[in-house]
Structure formats: C-alpha cells, structure tokens
C-alpha cells in the first residue's frame, strides 16, 4: 500500500495534521537489514508498504480499504455493472495494492456455463469450489463434518466457558439463551452419562482440556506442522517435552498448554490421541443408576428430574412409580 495513499486517506477522514505527520514519519523511517551467516548487512530503506507485525498495520489497512467501499457502491448502481473485479482498477491505481493471483481464486454459484466462462475469461483467476479455509476455519455452504471440527481447537478461559454453559443452560430449561434463572437440576448433573443418571451432555470445561491435550500430543509425537517445529525450536530446543516447564516470559496460552500437558501425560506417548477417550478419563465418574436401563431416551429427562429434584420421598419410590407407568402403558416403552 502506497504511503501517499495512506496519507491522503488520513487527511480525507479528518485526522489532525499533527497526527497524520507522526504516522507518516513512522512509515517513512522504516529500514530493513538482511542477515547473512548470522551478521546483518547494510540497512535498506523502505519505499512503500506496511510492515507485518507493526501494531499500526491492521488499523491503517482498514482505513485504506475504506476507499474501496464507495467504489463498489457507486459501480453497483451502474447499469453495465456485472461483477466487482472489473471495477477494481481504480482502487489498484490509487492504493498500489494488487491481487496476488497465486493466492486468489473465484467462487461462482447459480450461473450458467456461458456466464461462468465470460467471467473467468475477463478476470483470469482459477475457479474453485467450496469448501475452503479462512484462518483455519472451513467455509462451506453445507454443515462441516466432525473431522473439520476436530482441527478447530481453542484455549477457552474459564469465564468464556461459564458464559457458554449459562447460555446452554438457559436454552435447555427456558427455551432461550438470555434467561439467568437457574434450572431445576445442576448443570454438572446433566453432563453425566446416561448410565450415571445424566443426559450425556458434554462438560465443556473438561472437553476443552481434552482438546487442548491433543495439541500437547502433537508436540510430543513430533507431528509435521510449523507450530510443532516452532515450539521445539523456540522453547524445548531439543529437550524433553514431557518434563518441560514454561519460562516466566511465555504467553498465557502456552502456559495453559503446559499445565494441561500434565493432566494428559499418560496419553502423550500413545500412537493415536482420542479426545473422547481422554475426556472420559478426565471426568470423575459417578455410580450407575438402576433406572437408566428401564426408560427410553424420551423419558430419561422425566425420571432424571423426578429423582434429582426429590419430588418424591425416596429414590426407590420414584423408580417404582415411573417404571409401573411405563410398563402398564398399552404401547410399552416408547
């Protein structure tokens, strides 16, 4: 992105002159140095562009893209308008930004073969089909598979997990996600397996720990990825990952990863890592209930609430009444 274009955008958006001068000085004072055999060569002065990693980079880039919005709005009102990329030349001339053909593609939908051929001939970009990934997240017109979801592992703070559980609990008991009233039964009890008297809902906090453990397993098993090579090159440096302790200067996310590593240490030497199996091992089991095998899935919640809320005097009385009601029905178990 050209520096003159950034300066003109800042002025046009009404930023103070002194502020614009400071930004331009930061941009134009950029220098680079190439390192050969461990020694830096002569510094080179930059002529254009924004530096990746610079805290100002995303903000200035967004301001520069504001120039594109009115162009698209105006051209869309033109009767001869067909598709956006034909009208980007003015933006390219002003900003200095050019589309990288090796990283670009076009996705078409609900168009005849004739129109598709006409567009591809003028744009000269390869035609691709969904799905594709953006920042690691699969984008598709259909629902993504379980395999795709396994790759989306995030370190969730406890506050976020608590908020998600609150939304799920509110939806489960009150049919919306904003009701703050408590449910009839503790959420932890609902997250138990059905054979233990629960409904089989996943405990999000434990599931997140098990999913994070897979990242630790990737590092331990030396999976082929840039992230694994970076961890071994920057942190372990040939040491044993199983006994590695993070330095004080490490990020919160990496410290969290090392903490979870200790919880799943028995799985780090395995040939394969199963998030479901590790989840079951991290969860504290409860004794199985006797009524679990007597009721169908639809009646599980009814029996569960009766037993947990103690609407009747004893556990055995609740099971007896519900069981008799089911087996006395002319249709039997549902």
N, C-alpha and C positions, 0 to 999 in steps of 0.2 A: 504494500500500500504506500503510495507516494506521500512524502511529508507535506508537500504543498497542499495536497488534497485534505489531509487531516487538519492543517491549519485553517483552511477555508471553511471546513465543516464546523470547527470550534467557533470561529467568528460568526458564521451564519446562525448558529444556535444560541448566540448571545452570551458566550462566556466572556468574562472580563479580559481586557487586553493584557494585563499583567499575568494573569493565569495562563493565557494562551502562550505568552512569551516563555514562561517557565517550562511548559510542556514541550514546546518546540526545541528549547535548549536541551532538554533531556533526550530528545530523539536525535538531534543532530550531533551530539557529543559522543555517540556510540562508536566504540572501537573493538576490533577483534584481533586475536592472535592465534596463529596455528602452532601446535606443539609437535615437534619432530624429535624423536628419541628422548623424550622427557624434557626438552628445553623449548621454551616459547621463542618464536621468531619475531620479526618486526611487526608492530601493531599496524593493522589495516583500518582505515576509516570507512565507516558505512556510508552509503549514499541514499538508501531508501529502505522501506520495510520496517516491520515491528519485530522486536525480539521475543521469541517464545520464552516463557518463564518470567518475563517482566510483569510486575503487578498491574501496570497500566495497560498492558496489551489487550486483555478482553474488553475493557471499558472503551478504549479508543477504537477497537474494531467494531463494536456495536454502534458507536456514534457514526463511524464511516458507512455502515450498512444502512443507516437512516436515509442516505441518499438514494438507495435502491427502491425504497417503498413508494415514494411519489412517482417514480418512473413506471413501476408496474401498475399503479393505479391509473395513471394517465393513458398508458398504452392499452390497457384492458377496455377502455372506453372507445378506442379507435375501431371503426367498422372493419378494417382489414386485419385486426388482431387475430392471431391464430394460436400462438403459444409463446411462452415467456422468453425463451432463449434467443429468439430472433431479435429481441429488443434490448439486449444486454450490452451491445457495443458501446453505447454512450456511457454506461457505467464503467466499462472497462477503460475507456479512454480517459475518463475523469479520475478514477481511483488508481489505475495501474494494476488492478487485480485481473488475473487471467485464470480461466478454468484449467485445471490440470487434467488433461484427457486420460492419463493413465490411472487417475483416481476417481474419474467421473463415469457415470452411466445414466441411461434414461429408462424410465419405467412407464409403460403405456397400458391403458385399460380402456375397454369399451370403445375401441376404434377399429375401423375396417383395415384390412391389409393394405389397401391403397393409401389411406391416410398415414398409416404407420410408416410405409415406405417413403412417403413425401417428407415426413418429419425427420426420419433418420438420414435422408439424403442431404438435407439442409443443415442439420446440426452436427453430423459426423461424430456421433458418440455411440458406443456399443449398447445394444438393447439387452437389458437384464430382466429377470423375473423375481418376484418376491419368493422366498424371504431373503432379507439381507440384515446385517447387523449395524447398529449405530451405537458407538460407545459400549460394545459388548452385548447390547440388548437386541434380541431378534425382533424385527418388524415384519409383520405378516398380516395379510387380510383375514387369515383364519387363526384359530386358537393355537398357541405354541404348545409343543409337546413337553412331556416331563423331562426328556433329555435336555431340551433347551433350558428349562428352568434350573436344572442342576448346576449350570455354569454361572448362574446369577447369585453369587454368594456375597452377602454384605455383612459388615460388622455393625450390628444394631446396638446402640446404647440402651440401657435398661429403661430410660424414660420413654424412648420410642416404643419399645416392646410393651410397656404398660399402657400407652395410649392405643396401640393396636388392639390389645386384649380388651380394653374398655369399649372400643367400637364394636368388636365381635360380640362381646357380652350383651351390649345394648341391643344389637340387631337380633341376637338369639332370643332374648326374653321379651323385648318390647318392639321388635319389628322395625327399628330404625337405628341409626348409628350415633345419635346425639343425646339419647336419654341417659342421664347419670344415675338413675335409680339402680340399686343393686338387684341382682337376680335372686331367684328362690333358692338356688344352690350355689355353693362356692365354685368359681371357675376352675380351680385346680381339680375339683372332684369330677367335673365334666370332662377333663382332659385325660382321665384314666381310661384304660382299655375297657371294652365291653365286658370281658370276663371278670374284671375287677369292679364292676358296678358303674362304670362311666359310659360315655358315649363315643369314645375313640377319637375325640378332637385332639389335635397335636398341641402340645405345650410349646408355645412359640419360643420361649427363652431357652429351653433345653434343645429344641430343634435348631436354633441358631448356633448354639455351642457345637452341636454335632456337625453342622455345615461348615463352620469355621475350622473345625478339626480336619476337614478334607484339605484345606489349604496347607495346614501343617504337614499332612501326609504327602502332598505334592512335593514339598521341600525335602522331606525325609527320603522319599523314594526317587529323588532326582528326576522328576518329570521334565520333559523337554518344553520349557517355556522361558520367555525373557524374564518373568517375575522370579522364577526359581534361581536362574543364573545371577540375578541381581542380589538376591538375599545371600547367596553363598559368596558372591564377590565382595559385597559391602560389609556384611555382618559376620558370618561364620568364618570366612576366609580359610576354608579347609578344615575347620574344627568340626566337632560332633554336634549336630543339630539337636540331638535328643537331650543333651545336657547344657545347651547354650542358654545363657541368661542375657536379656537385652540390656544395652547400655542406658544410662540415665537420659541421654540425648535422643533416644529413639522416640518415634511418634506414639501416640496413644493407641493407634490401630495395631502397630507391630507389638507393643507390649501386651495388648489384649490377645493377640495371636499366640505369643509365647506362654501366656497364662493358660489358655485353652489347650495348648500342646501338652501340658502336664496332666490334664484331665483325660486325654485320649491317648496317652503314651503307649498303652498296650496294643493300640491299633496302628501305630506308625510304622511298624515293621511288617505289616501284612502285605500280601501281594495285591489285594484289592481293598478298597475302602467303601463301605456301605453306610450312608448317612442314617438310614433306617435302623440298621443294626446297632450303630453307636448310640443313637437316640434311645433305644431300648435299654442299653447298658447304663446310660447316664441317669435314667429315670428310676426313682425309688419305687419298687413295686409294692402293691397292696395285696392283702389276701383275696383270693377269688370269692365271689358271692354265689350263693346257691341258686338264686333265681335267674341267673343270666341265661341258662340253657332252657328255661321254661317259657320264655316270652319271645315274640318276634321283634324285629328291628323297630317296627312302628310302635310297639307297646313298651319298648325299653325306657323311653323318657318318662312315661306314666309311672311305671314301677319305680324308676330312679327317684323321681320327685317324692313319691309316697314314702319311700324308705328314708331318704336323706333329710326331708323336712320334718320327719317324725309326726306325720299327721295321725298315725295310729299308735297304740301304746307300745307295741313290741314289733321287732323285725319279723318274727315268725308269723304273727297275725297278718301283717301286710302281705307277705308272700302267699299265705294260705288263701286269703280272700281274692287276690288278683288271679292266682292260679285257678281257683274254682270258677271264677267268672269267665276265664278263657276257655277252659275245658268243657264248661256247661253250655257254651255257645253252639248253636246248630252248625256253624261253619268251622268250628275248631279254631286252631291257631291261624292268624292272618298271614 
